[in-house]
Each structure stands twice: as structure tokens, then as C-alpha cells.
Amino acid sequence: MNTSQSIVEQLQEMAQQPGMIDANTWLTGAMKLRVLIQNEQEKMVDLEREVQRMKAGYLSDGDSATAAKIKTETSDLFVETKKLEVFIKTALDIVLLAKKFASTEVDIYKAH
């Protein structure tokens, strides 16, 4: 497990507990996550490239486009790529929510 995944898991565990998560925790986790997610995005580019190479290989071997697509999309590599895509989207959503949460906390603080 890498660091970005552990940050997401910790935030998810906190979110499942009763009570609020303080803005500082959200924002600190989100800032670290945003920096680290770059590695995940680069990994996804590499995985997508490998998936396309796999599909091209099937097509080169004479498979139809449909057969190549089915073989590609049922491969472990394709599933790994899709899981990483979901993780990246979740991580970016966490960053967005942390920003909004922190902004709300600041607005509440200013109102008092």
C-alpha cells in the first residue's frame, strides 16, 4: 500500500466514526494527498498505455476489434487500471471536499 492510499483509508475510517473531523485534519490530509496523487496519475498513464499495447497485440494477431476489446477489458491489467482510476477520482473528491469544508469553517469563524 502506498502513502496516498493510506491517507484515503485514514480519512475514510475517521468519516465512519461518529462526530466531526476537524478542518485541520481534513485540510492536512488533502494537501498531502494532492501532492502524492501525482504519482498515481503517472502510474495510470503507464497502465493505460500497457492496456492499449495489449489491445494492439490482439488486433495484430488477427482478432476482431470486438474480440480484442473483450479480451482486453477482461484482463487483470484493465481491472487494475479501472481501480486506480476510481481511486484517483475518490482522492480528488476528498481534496475538493476538504477545501470546501475548510472554507466553511473559516466563514463560520469570521461570522463570530
ABEGO torsion letter per residue (X at the ends): XBAAAAAAAAAAAAAABBEBBBAAAAAAAAAAAAAAAAAAAAAAAAAAAAAAAAAAAAAAAGBBAAAAAAAAAABAAAAAAAAAAAAAAAAAAAAAAAAAAAAAAAAAAAAX
